[in-house]
Amino acid sequence: MEPRNFEGDADRPRSAGAKQTGRVLVIGPYLRVRGAGADAQSESHIQRNAEARLDEAAGLARAIDLVIADAIIAPISQIRPATYIGKGKVEEIAALAKSLDVELVVMDCALAPIQQRNLEKELHAKVLDRTGLILEIFGRRAKTKEGALQVELAHLNYQRSRLVRSWTHLERQRGGFGFMGGPGETQIEADRRLIQERITKLEGELKKVQATRRLHRAGRQRVPYRVVALVGYTNAGKSTLFNRLTRADVQAADMLFATLDPTLRALNLPHGGKAMLSDTVGFISNLPTQLVAAFRATLEEVLEADVILHVRDISHEDAEAQQSDVDAVLRQLGINPDDSGRIIEVWNKIDRYEPEKREELLNIAARRPEDHPAMLVSAVSGEGIDALLAAIEERLAAKRTTLDLSIDAADGAGISWLHRNAEVLAKELHDGRFDMTVRVDETKRDIVVNRFDAVPRLSA
């Protein structure tokens, strides 16, 4: 369905039909841009294309199997405290919602609780804002216990100020003798208290999950495997690239937030070394702060990663804006997106371009500074994957020490230890001894030097 600009066309005739489950009207209430920096929503981010923003909002709705009755851009000159949009727009949308017989109106913005409540009264339909919609998607996609806990915690923090009607199973008023909430505790007070109790319990459970993750991470740090993490905008092709690099079968689909729970797999490097590759949840513009906080435990894999692959859908019309959004989330996590020693930019989906355009992209990438390269790949066809693996290996090698040593060929235990704990780059047998070149993590360097009388290589 093509999005259309809504400038008072609610009376446009359309066919009537039977009411469908999950029928939704998507509204893009975007501030009109009157000059550079005029859009208060974009702040320091690159200005987004309104049609692309609306298409993304519709994609979010489709991600939870909602039927899109219509998708409308409703430009506004300013944000109204009561309803976010002006009174005239509210009346037009109400008429359109009635004519389309929709059950739900999705507003592609962050609504205050009072704005959501007022819109529901005026539109006579359930209203969901962008934050609520993303939370609904995450609620459906979380499969692991950790993911479910994180989503529920984020959802309760979001609902705490709204106290939606889903809590009507609670009694309207409860009596007591002081320690049970006092006489005449109202429903909203009981709701708020129960939500807070559940939040406290979830936070305790998540602390246990975080402790377990720290143990697993400590275990991985005792072996020479380094960690490479994939980050990027949702639907940039991270999971497809993950499968291509690791020969795994993680769910990959052309939809927003197809992957939610983190996944770790072994990554084989060109010269026989190994690393751990981590696939994480995709980012999105205006990612709810509740989710950034709730998913910090999951995103710790990114914080601890030695190399971060920023996967971009270079074929997307809003690719630059998406990059800006991902950079903003990385900064929220305490990661410098300009750290060229740690972050590799991956331009994915080049298979969508004709050869001429692909050559143009290669020229653009070639002109980038040496410390900020861009790797052009197609996770679908495999084009550029070998070069990407070489770049990953090079970055990891920069943080490791290359050593030369000679070991008795009869020292099977020592040779076996080196193969388990170091990356063996070269191995030649001379007069009953193996001359070896190995690359080791800094935590293993002193052990190898002392045990095998190894010496650092002057030029790796």
RARAHU-V468329 format. One record per backbone hydrogen bond with DSSP energy under -0.5 kcal/mol. CO is the residue of the C=O (numbers start at 0). NH is the residue of the N-H. Records with the same first field share a line. If there is no record, write none. Layout:
BEGIN
CO = NH + NH
END
This chain:
BEGIN
3 = 72
4 = 6
8 = 11
19 = 22
21 = 66
22 = 102 + 103
23 = 25 + 68 + 69
24 = 26 + 105
25 = 71
26 = 28 + 107
27 = 29 + 73
29 = 75
31 = 33
34 = 37
37 = 39
38 = 41 + 42
41 = 44
48 = 52
49 = 53
50 = 54
51 = 55
52 = 56
53 = 57
54 = 58
55 = 59
56 = 60
57 = 61
58 = 62
60 = 63 + 65
61 = 64
65 = 67
66 = 23 + 68
69 = 25
70 = 3
71 = 27 + 73
72 = 5 + 74
75 = 31
79 = 83
82 = 84
83 = 79
85 = 89
86 = 90
87 = 91
88 = 92
89 = 93
90 = 94
91 = 95
92 = 96
93 = 97
94 = 98
95 = 99
96 = 100 + 101
102 = 125
103 = 24
104 = 106 + 127
105 = 26 + 107
106 = 108 + 129
108 = 110 + 129
111 = 115
112 = 116
113 = 117
114 = 118
115 = 119
116 = 120
117 = 121
118 = 122
119 = 123 + 124
125 = 104
127 = 106
128 = 132
129 = 133
130 = 134
131 = 135
132 = 136
133 = 137
134 = 138
135 = 139
136 = 140
137 = 141
143 = 147
144 = 148
145 = 149
146 = 150
147 = 151
148 = 152
149 = 153
150 = 154
151 = 155
152 = 156
153 = 157
154 = 158
155 = 159
157 = 160
158 = 161 + 162
163 = 166
164 = 167
166 = 169
171 = 186
173 = 184
176 = 178
177 = 180
181 = 184
184 = 173
185 = 189
186 = 190
187 = 191
188 = 192
189 = 193
190 = 194
191 = 195
192 = 196
193 = 197
194 = 198
195 = 199
196 = 200
197 = 201
198 = 202
199 = 203
200 = 204
201 = 205
202 = 206
203 = 207
204 = 208
205 = 209
206 = 210
207 = 211
208 = 212
209 = 213
210 = 214
211 = 215
212 = 216
213 = 217
214 = 218
215 = 219
216 = 220
217 = 221
218 = 221
219 = 222
225 = 275
226 = 305 + 306
227 = 277
228 = 308
229 = 279
230 = 310
231 = 282
232 = 235
236 = 240
237 = 241
238 = 242
239 = 243
240 = 244
241 = 245
242 = 246
252 = 254
254 = 257
258 = 281
262 = 278
264 = 276
265 = 267
266 = 274
268 = 271
272 = 268
273 = 225
274 = 266 + 276
275 = 227
276 = 264
277 = 229
278 = 262
282 = 233
283 = 286
287 = 290 + 291
288 = 292
289 = 293
290 = 294
292 = 295
293 = 296
294 = 298
295 = 299
296 = 299
297 = 300
298 = 301 + 302
299 = 303
301 = 304
306 = 228
307 = 309 + 343
308 = 230 + 310
309 = 345
310 = 232
311 = 313 + 347
312 = 315
315 = 318
317 = 321
318 = 322
319 = 323
320 = 324
321 = 325
322 = 326
323 = 327
324 = 328
325 = 329
326 = 330
327 = 331
328 = 332
329 = 334
330 = 333
334 = 336
335 = 338
337 = 339
338 = 341 + 342
341 = 307
343 = 309 + 345
344 = 346 + 374
345 = 311 + 347
346 = 376
347 = 313
348 = 351
349 = 352
353 = 357
354 = 358
355 = 359
356 = 360
357 = 361
358 = 362
359 = 363
360 = 364
361 = 365
362 = 366
364 = 367
368 = 371
369 = 372
372 = 344
373 = 375
374 = 346 + 376
376 = 349
377 = 381
381 = 384
382 = 377
383 = 387
384 = 388
385 = 389
386 = 390
387 = 391
388 = 392
389 = 393
390 = 394
391 = 395
392 = 396
393 = 397
394 = 398
395 = 398
396 = 399
400 = 439
401 = 456
402 = 437
403 = 454
404 = 435
406 = 433
407 = 410
409 = 411
410 = 414
411 = 415
412 = 416
413 = 417
414 = 418
415 = 419
416 = 420
417 = 421
419 = 223
421 = 423
422 = 424 + 438
425 = 436
427 = 429 + 434
429 = 432
431 = 408
432 = 429 + 434
433 = 406 + 435
434 = 427
435 = 404
436 = 424 + 425
437 = 402
438 = 422
439 = 400
440 = 443 + 444
441 = 445
443 = 447
444 = 448
445 = 449
446 = 450
447 = 451 + 453
448 = 452
451 = 405
454 = 403
END
